[in-house]
Amino acid sequence: MIRPALCGLMLAILASGAAFAKSAAPDRTLRMVLIYRHGVRAPLADENGLAAWERAPMPVWDTPESLLTPHGARALTLLARYQRQDWQAAGLLPRNRCPTARDVQIWTNTVPRTIASGQALARGLAPHCALPVGHLAAGQHDAMFEQAEIGKDPFDAPRAANHVIAYTGGMAMLTRRLHAPLMAMAHIVGRKLPDGPGTIAPSADGRGLTVSGPVIDASGTAQILLLQYMEGLPMAQVGWGRADAAAIAGISPLHAALFDLLDRSPYLAPRNAGVLARRMLDALFAPDQPRLTLLVGHDNNIAALASLLGTRFRVPGLGWNDPPPGGALGLALVRRADGHRFVRAFYIAATPRQVRRLTVLDADHRPAELSLPMGLCGAAARACPAAMVQRRLPALLSRTLAP
């Protein structure tokens, strides 16, 4: 029996609207797998596409570029502490001993910010235990997170470009659709942005795509401003003092558009998240897997996987399909009282405001917890029969990855 005080995540994955109190108690969560984006990091050297249009330099960070900040690590630990309470109450984690490999596995990409993020999650889940964080050796490409870099799947650059154009409507239409966020960004930067919609085309070597234009230029800059805000920089330094929480939310669609161009189209999504999707299926259904699997990667991993599942999400304070640092897309395997098993998709993330303030998350200060539809199983399906997920997701990958 799940206690009425059970925290928000179990509400999201075991409930359906107001009927939760009457119907969710007999359900049991058997396994859960989550793909996290790493926590708040220092900006990347080449991330600021609007550097040439800015009137003043951006703030200098204490943390070296691309690395997880101490603030970001603390926010991840707070989220994991909150999740630990849910998972202990649901029987997924032990209460009175350290978790073992049968209880939980944490696996990260090989870049330092993902490893450090996994370690921050481990501190929150098992603060007095030596919970291992697994990953490949430094410098290796882990196909689970960097499938496209390994290049084992067939890639037809002209076909990919045509799929992206069909998916987005083309760069001109995308630029028109994002007119308001672009104008908001121009106000923050303090001058007019570059003209022209830009292009979507095969790269010169035929191994990728070349995308250009103001949406691309503004995408990374929008992310930097979000990082400034979530890191807790003085508001006078966030977007040169011209980007409050509402402005950050207003330009968030520019960052999300990057994933529409490079990750979410039907041609690119399986080439960016096919290995990840299969790993998550194993975590739910393979007999030798723990009850909890935590994977730590990047925003594009989440974007591509969400596309494969046929779902979308919106964390408060951000635009649609913009994965915030430290948030996670998850799948839960649930058994109902009648013995039938279902898979439910969910998203959990501390909001940008909560991360900025390092809010202690609890029943009165919950993170964003979203129950997601899964178009993989039907237009508005909130719970997919387990057998359907096991059948349809591999079939989708086999079909779309075929030469």
VEXVOSE-118763 format. One line per 4 residues: for each residue x, y, z of C-alpha. Coordinates in nm, 4 decimals, padded with zeros to 6 digits, m for minus. Example, Ala and Ser with C-alpha at 12.3 -4.5 7.8 and 13.67 -1.06 7.14 Angstrom:
% VEXVOSE-118763
01.2300 m00.4500 00.7800 ~ 01.3670 m00.1060 00.7140;
END
This chain:
% VEXVOSE-118763
00.0000 00.0000 00.0000 ~ 00.1455 00.3372 m00.1001 ~ 00.1189 00.5947 00.1792 ~ m00.0967 00.9044 00.1021;
00.2044 01.1215 00.1843 ~ 00.4119 00.9656 m00.0916 ~ 00.5963 01.2429 m00.2719 ~ 00.5293 01.3783 m00.6142;
00.7164 01.1476 m00.8501 ~ 00.5042 00.8456 m00.7649 ~ 00.1965 01.0627 m00.8062 ~ 00.3102 01.1377 m01.1579;
00.3810 00.7831 m01.2689 ~ 00.1136 00.5911 m01.0814 ~ m00.1808 00.8266 m01.1067 ~ m00.4203 00.9455 m01.3694;
m00.5787 01.2768 m01.2739 ~ m00.8051 01.3079 m00.9730 ~ m00.8686 00.9345 m00.9539 ~ m00.5254 00.8730 m00.8011;
m00.6363 00.8350 m00.4393 ~ m00.8840 00.5614 m00.5295 ~ m00.7089 00.3763 m00.8109 ~ m00.3295 00.4002 m00.7728;
m00.2788 00.2215 m00.4408 ~ m00.2889 m00.1359 m00.5784 ~ m00.0346 m00.0551 m00.8503 ~ 00.3266 m00.1503 m00.7921;
00.6291 m00.0010 m00.9645 ~ 00.8601 m00.2884 m01.0539 ~ 01.1442 m00.1019 m01.2253 ~ 01.2403 00.2445 m01.3320;
01.4998 00.3852 m01.5714 ~ 01.5868 00.7545 m01.6162 ~ 01.8094 00.9454 m01.8556 ~ 01.9330 01.2652 m01.6873;
02.0887 01.5653 m01.8438 ~ 02.4032 01.6643 m01.6534 ~ 02.3657 01.9492 m01.4065 ~ 02.4452 02.3185 m01.4485;
02.7818 02.3624 m01.6201 ~ 03.0041 02.6489 m01.7220 ~ 02.9414 02.7608 m02.0830 ~ 03.1232 02.6002 m02.3747;
03.3860 02.8035 m02.5583 ~ 03.1994 02.7964 m02.8917 ~ 02.8454 02.8109 m02.7542 ~ 02.7826 03.1841 m02.7878;
02.6694 03.2259 m03.1471 ~ 02.5799 03.5911 m03.0950 ~ 02.9176 03.6979 m02.9568 ~ 02.9778 03.9312 m03.2515;
02.6477 04.1123 m03.1882 ~ 02.6879 04.1738 m02.8144 ~ 02.7683 04.5171 m02.6772 ~ 02.9523 04.3914 m02.3670;
03.1399 04.0766 m02.2644 ~ 02.9695 03.8006 m02.0694 ~ 03.0559 03.7257 m01.7052 ~ 03.3616 03.5127 m01.6332;
03.2824 03.1882 m01.4497 ~ 03.4866 03.0462 m01.1626 ~ 03.4372 02.6941 m01.3049 ~ 03.6368 02.6054 m01.6195;
03.4363 02.5755 m01.9394 ~ 03.2045 02.2765 m01.9830 ~ 03.2535 02.1433 m01.6280 ~ 02.9781 02.0874 m01.3727;
02.9726 02.3729 m01.1222 ~ 02.9596 02.3181 m00.7445 ~ 02.6184 02.4874 m00.7535 ~ 02.4997 02.2473 m01.0228;
02.6263 01.9483 m00.8258 ~ 02.4425 02.0657 m00.5151 ~ 02.1168 02.1044 m00.7092 ~ 02.1467 01.7476 m00.8417;
02.2074 01.6114 m00.4932 ~ 01.8966 01.7912 m00.3664 ~ 01.6888 01.6379 m00.6454 ~ 01.8264 01.2896 m00.5726;
01.7462 01.3273 m00.2018 ~ 01.3886 01.4054 m00.2949 ~ 01.3725 01.1062 m00.5273 ~ 01.5255 00.8790 m00.2630;
01.2225 00.9364 m00.0387 ~ 00.9844 00.8405 m00.3193 ~ 01.1823 00.5371 m00.4200 ~ 01.2210 00.4068 m00.0655;
00.8464 00.4405 m00.0088 ~ 00.7788 00.2519 m00.3336 ~ 01.0166 m00.0299 m00.2402 ~ 01.2659 00.0495 m00.5156;
01.5423 00.1465 m00.2717 ~ 01.6204 m00.0054 00.0699 ~ 01.5557 00.2061 00.3804 ~ 01.8023 00.0675 00.6337;
02.1064 m00.0366 00.4337 ~ 02.3223 00.0819 00.1477 ~ 02.1918 00.0065 m00.2016 ~ 02.3619 m00.2761 m00.3883;
02.4001 m00.3499 m00.7575 ~ 02.0680 m00.5352 m00.7392 ~ 01.9000 m00.2133 m00.6269 ~ 02.0479 00.0604 m00.8447;
02.2985 00.1265 m01.1212 ~ 02.4345 00.4683 m01.2203 ~ 02.6055 00.4903 m01.5607 ~ 02.7311 00.8117 m01.7211;
02.8914 00.9323 m02.0400 ~ 03.2688 00.9744 m02.0322 ~ 03.2856 01.3563 m02.0315 ~ 03.3734 01.5032 m01.6903;
03.0467 01.6910 m01.6360 ~ 02.8390 01.3747 m01.6728 ~ 03.0632 01.1737 m01.4403 ~ 03.0516 01.4506 m01.1792;
02.6720 01.4665 m01.2200 ~ 02.6437 01.0929 m01.1572 ~ 02.8511 01.1343 m00.8429 ~ 02.6252 01.4177 m00.7242;
02.3195 01.1975 m00.7768 ~ 02.4882 00.9155 m00.5843 ~ 02.5472 01.1469 m00.2875 ~ 02.1783 01.2280 m00.2764;
02.0568 00.8700 m00.3170 ~ 02.2969 00.7109 m00.0686 ~ 02.4737 00.9867 00.1288 ~ 02.6616 00.7540 00.3636;
02.7395 00.4801 00.1132 ~ 02.9988 00.4231 m00.1567 ~ 02.7524 00.3990 m00.4441 ~ 02.9548 00.3316 m00.7611;
02.9233 00.5455 m01.0729 ~ 03.0119 00.3539 m01.3888 ~ 03.1404 00.4826 m01.7223 ~ 03.3827 00.3954 m01.9986;
03.7434 00.5131 m01.9936 ~ 03.8111 00.8797 m02.0576 ~ 03.8271 00.9657 m02.4258 ~ 03.6074 00.6790 m02.5408;
03.2795 00.7360 m02.7225 ~ 02.9957 00.5612 m02.5412 ~ 02.7413 00.4642 m02.8066 ~ 02.4582 00.5008 m02.5570;
02.5190 00.8774 m02.5464 ~ 02.7211 00.9431 m02.8643 ~ 02.5728 00.7039 m03.1166 ~ 02.6073 00.9422 m03.4099;
02.9757 01.0089 m03.3352 ~ 03.0544 00.6393 m03.3628 ~ 02.8917 00.6360 m03.7058 ~ 02.7912 00.2710 m03.7240;
02.4436 00.3455 m03.8640 ~ 02.3935 00.4266 m04.2339 ~ 02.3637 00.8004 m04.2940 ~ 02.2272 00.9642 m04.6066;
02.2917 01.3369 m04.5686 ~ 02.0530 01.4589 m04.8449 ~ 01.7781 01.2360 m04.7060 ~ 01.8473 01.3621 m04.3535;
01.8238 01.7245 m04.4714 ~ 01.4937 01.6561 m04.6468 ~ 01.3545 01.4920 m04.3322 ~ 01.4551 01.7885 m04.1178;
01.2987 02.0315 m04.3651 ~ 00.9776 01.8295 m04.3647 ~ 00.9804 01.8023 m03.9847 ~ 01.0427 02.1724 m03.9166;
00.8826 02.3245 m04.2257 ~ 01.2215 02.4562 m04.3331 ~ 01.4423 02.7250 m04.1861 ~ 01.2340 03.0135 m04.3202;
00.9183 02.8817 m04.1553 ~ 01.1054 02.7973 m03.8342 ~ 01.2448 03.1509 m03.8220 ~ 00.8983 03.2996 m03.8680;
00.7562 03.0708 m03.6005 ~ 01.0255 03.1846 m03.3577 ~ 00.9925 03.5553 m03.4372 ~ 00.8888 03.6501 m03.0824;
01.1762 03.4642 m02.9096 ~ 01.4211 03.6147 m03.1624 ~ 01.2934 03.9650 m03.0866 ~ 01.3229 03.8928 m02.7143;
01.6819 03.7819 m02.7668 ~ 01.7584 04.0960 m02.9686 ~ 01.6343 04.3058 m02.6758 ~ 01.8584 04.1168 m02.4327;
02.1646 04.1376 m02.6599 ~ 02.0942 04.5042 m02.7216 ~ 02.1033 04.5147 m03.0991 ~ 01.9408 04.3736 m03.4111;
02.0173 04.0088 m03.4870 ~ 02.1560 03.8939 m03.8245 ~ 01.9083 03.8864 m04.1130 ~ 01.8026 03.5909 m04.3243;
01.6407 03.2607 m04.2259 ~ 01.9497 03.0482 m04.2864 ~ 01.9829 02.7058 m04.4426 ~ 01.9492 02.3320 m04.3784;
02.1750 02.1314 m04.6100 ~ 02.4041 01.8281 m04.6238 ~ 02.7529 01.9001 m04.4949 ~ 03.0369 01.9207 m04.7440;
03.1757 01.5805 m04.6441 ~ 02.8309 01.4175 m04.6557 ~ 02.8595 01.2927 m04.2979 ~ 02.6240 01.5391 m04.1335;
02.4137 01.8514 m04.1768 ~ 02.5006 02.2169 m04.2061 ~ 02.2471 02.4471 m04.0423 ~ 02.2804 02.8230 m04.0230;
02.0815 03.1363 m03.9510 ~ 01.9662 03.3495 m03.6580 ~ 01.7866 03.0622 m03.4821 ~ 02.1111 02.8641 m03.4718;
02.3143 03.1701 m03.3701 ~ 02.0745 03.2460 m03.0851 ~ 02.0292 02.8894 m02.9628 ~ 02.3559 02.8537 m02.7733;
02.3350 03.2084 m02.6398 ~ 01.9893 03.1320 m02.4986 ~ 02.1418 02.8345 m02.3192 ~ 02.4205 03.0441 m02.1709;
02.1684 03.2898 m02.0281 ~ 01.9713 03.0016 m01.8744 ~ 02.2939 02.8691 m01.7193 ~ 02.3725 03.2144 m01.5789;
02.0296 03.2282 m01.4180 ~ 02.0319 02.8727 m01.2797 ~ 02.3872 02.9122 m01.1482 ~ 02.2655 03.1947 m00.9286;
02.4701 03.4764 m01.0813 ~ 02.3561 03.8237 m00.9685 ~ 02.0633 03.9346 m01.1822 ~ 02.2708 04.2309 m01.2995;
02.4955 03.9751 m01.4727 ~ 02.2202 03.7569 m01.6209 ~ 02.1799 03.8735 m01.9795 ~ 02.3567 04.2029 m01.8945;
02.0777 04.2768 m01.6476 ~ 01.8079 04.2456 m01.9147 ~ 01.7039 03.8800 m01.8643 ~ 01.4724 03.7980 m01.5754;
01.2942 03.4631 m01.5286 ~ 01.0207 03.5562 m01.7759 ~ 01.2747 03.6583 m02.0395 ~ 01.4655 03.3324 m01.9904;
01.1425 03.1394 m02.0508 ~ 01.0705 03.3525 m02.3569 ~ 01.3971 03.2698 m02.5316 ~ 01.3992 02.9013 m02.4308;
01.2273 02.7943 m02.7579 ~ 01.5417 02.9056 m02.9435 ~ 01.7453 02.6423 m02.7627 ~ 01.4751 02.3776 m02.8088;
01.4749 02.4492 m03.1829 ~ 01.8282 02.3135 m03.2055 ~ 01.6926 01.9672 m03.1232 ~ 01.4173 01.9963 m03.3842;
01.6920 02.0568 m03.6374 ~ 01.9467 01.7968 m03.5254 ~ 01.7787 01.5313 m03.3102 ~ 01.4018 01.4963 m03.3202;
01.3182 01.4301 m03.6863 ~ 01.2125 01.0716 m03.7753 ~ 01.5384 01.0153 m03.9641 ~ 01.7762 01.1518 m03.6989;
01.6089 01.0465 m03.3730 ~ 01.6872 00.6731 m03.4052 ~ 02.0439 00.7554 m03.5127 ~ 02.0927 00.9626 m03.1992;
01.9002 00.7595 m02.9406 ~ 01.8554 00.4079 m03.0769 ~ 02.1245 00.2557 m02.8525 ~ 01.9892 00.4511 m02.5544;
01.6350 00.3301 m02.6237 ~ 01.7483 m00.0331 m02.6341 ~ 01.9416 00.0136 m02.3105 ~ 01.6325 00.1521 m02.1413;
01.4271 m00.1435 m02.2642 ~ 01.6844 m00.3774 m02.1110 ~ 01.6679 m00.1828 m01.7851 ~ 01.2913 m00.2374 m01.7716;
01.2651 m00.5970 m01.8920 ~ 01.5954 m00.7897 m01.8841 ~ 01.6050 m01.0354 m01.5910 ~ 01.9495 m00.9364 m01.4600;
01.8819 m00.5628 m01.4209 ~ 01.8389 m00.3643 m01.0938 ~ 01.5144 m00.2018 m00.9897 ~ 01.6580 00.1437 m01.0621;
01.8806 00.2465 m01.3526 ~ 02.0100 00.6039 m01.3709 ~ 02.1831 00.7119 m01.6920 ~ 02.3523 01.0525 m01.7160;
02.4045 01.2117 m02.0545 ~ 02.3030 01.5241 m02.2412 ~ 02.0069 01.7306 m02.3564 ~ 02.0197 01.5899 m02.7100;
01.9897 01.2345 m02.5708 ~ 01.6652 01.3331 m02.4009 ~ 01.5353 01.5190 m02.7060 ~ 01.5940 01.2275 m02.9428;
01.4540 00.9683 m02.7013 ~ 01.1414 01.1759 m02.6406 ~ 01.0869 01.1866 m03.0150 ~ 01.1169 00.8074 m03.0422;
00.8626 00.7654 m02.7626 ~ 00.6282 01.0123 m02.9305 ~ 00.6165 01.2459 m02.6333 ~ 00.6781 01.6088 m02.5482;
00.7283 01.7967 m02.2232 ~ 00.7463 02.1444 m02.0784 ~ 00.9169 02.2237 m01.7500 ~ 00.7855 02.5433 m01.5838;
01.0100 02.8353 m01.6694 ~ 01.1134 02.6905 m02.0065 ~ 00.9703 02.6280 m02.3520 ~ 00.8405 02.3030 m02.4970;
01.0948 02.0221 m02.5305 ~ 01.3844 02.2175 m02.3791 ~ 01.5595 01.9777 m02.1349 ~ 01.6893 02.1741 m01.8342;
02.0202 02.0899 m01.6678 ~ 01.9680 01.8198 m01.4063 ~ 01.6271 01.7033 m01.5313 ~ 01.5426 01.3481 m01.6368;
01.3105 01.1658 m01.8759 ~ 01.2047 00.8353 m01.7233 ~ 01.0149 00.5142 m01.7883 ~ 00.8473 00.3112 m01.5156;
00.7339 m00.0503 m01.5396 ~ 00.4145 m00.0806 m01.3341 ~ 00.2114 m00.3865 m01.2421 ~ m00.1552 m00.3333 m01.1718;
m00.3637 m00.5302 m00.9252 ~ m00.4957 m00.7511 m01.2067 ~ m00.1391 m00.8562 m01.2935 ~ m00.1137 m00.6604 m01.6200;
00.2084 m00.4660 m01.6710 ~ 00.2298 m00.1186 m01.8198 ~ 00.5001 00.1345 m01.9011 ~ 00.4566 00.4985 m01.8075;
00.6726 00.7909 m01.9186 ~ 00.7467 01.0853 m01.6921 ~ 00.9726 01.3870 m01.6595 ~ 01.1197 01.5215 m01.3370;
01.3296 01.8348 m01.2942 ~ 01.3870 02.1092 m01.0441 ~ 01.2631 02.4297 m01.2065 ~ 01.5149 02.6977 m01.3065;
01.4028 02.9081 m01.0101 ~ 01.4463 02.6147 m00.7694 ~ 01.7960 02.5429 m00.8998 ~ 01.8914 02.9101 m00.8816;
01.7841 02.9246 m00.5167 ~ 01.9013 02.5708 m00.4305 ~ 01.5555 02.5021 m00.2941 ~ 01.5370 02.2014 m00.0606;
01.2838 01.9802 m00.2374 ~ 01.0137 01.8171 m00.0291 ~ 00.6373 01.7632 m00.0173 ~ 00.5832 02.1403 00.0117;
00.8451 02.2363 m00.2465 ~ 00.8204 01.9770 m00.5182 ~ 01.0112 01.9772 m00.8436 ~ 00.8288 01.9684 m01.1737;
00.6836 01.6170 m01.2127 ~ 00.5146 01.5516 m01.5446 ~ 00.3198 01.2458 m01.6527 ~ 00.3777 01.2179 m02.0278;
00.1765 01.0703 m02.3147 ~ 00.3483 00.8105 m02.5316 ~ 00.2519 00.8385 m02.8956 ~ 00.4419 00.5152 m02.9528;
00.1324 00.3388 m02.8186 ~ m00.1429 00.5747 m02.9332 ~ m00.2117 00.9436 m02.9708 ~ m00.2747 01.0162 m02.6022;
m00.1678 00.6957 m02.4280 ~ m00.0554 00.7590 m02.0696 ~ 00.0081 00.3930 m01.9931 ~ 00.1345 00.1548 m02.2610;
00.0973 m00.2205 m02.2230 ~ 00.4461 m00.3528 m02.1537 ~ 00.4283 m00.6068 m02.4352 ~ 00.3389 m00.3292 m02.6811;
00.6438 m00.1243 m02.5824 ~ 00.8663 m00.4320 m02.6104 ~ 00.7333 m00.4938 m02.9593 ~ 00.6897 m00.1472 m03.1083;
01.0060 00.0332 m03.0011 ~ 01.2523 m00.2267 m03.1412 ~ 01.0404 m00.2511 m03.4572 ~ 01.0563 00.1259 m03.4998;
01.4328 00.1240 m03.4611 ~ 01.4813 m00.1677 m03.6991 ~ 01.2640 m00.0024 m03.9616 ~ 01.4156 00.3452 m03.9434;
01.7785 00.2324 m03.9192 ~ 01.7589 m00.0063 m04.2143 ~ 01.9819 00.0919 m04.5100;
END
